[in-house]
């Protein structure tokens, strides 16, 4: 579990930083298109607009879960 915790802390830190360049817009409302998965013209899961504040909150949540996993005792 500590290894999973380390990975969660790393990804919880990196994902908001990877999304940060998409917010370089003069607009006040930042929406990031996430999960635009599918073929060329048919998206299975269309672009989901997510505010950057929610990305930060999600990253902090993942970091908290990762730190909790690191605090668990090692399994035998």
C-alpha positions, -999 to +999 in steps of 0.1 A: +000+000+000+028+025+006+039+022-030+004+029-042+003+059-019+035+072-034+021+069-069-011+087-058+008+115-043+029+119-075-001+119-098-021+141-075+006+167-079+013+162-116-022+162-131-030+198-121+004+209-134-002+191-167-036+208-171-023+242-161-012+252-197-047+249-210-059+276-186-037+303-204-067+322-216-079+357-208-114+344-199-123+342-162-141+308-164-116+281-173-131+248-186-107+220-195-120+193-219-112+160-203-120+125-215-125+132-252-123+095-260-135+079-292-131+077-329-124+107-352-160+120-355-179+099-329-169+105-293-178+077-270-173+099-240-175+135-252-154+163-239-163+169-203-157+206-193-141+208-159-132+240-141-095+243-130-106+247-094-121+212-095-089+198-109-070+213-080-096+199-055-094+165-071-056+166-070-056+175-033-081+147-026-058+121-044-028+134-025-047+130+008-057+094-001-021+087-011-008+100+022-033+079+040-021+048+021+015+056+030+005+058+067-010+023+067+012-004+082+029-028+057+011-059+049+029-092+057 
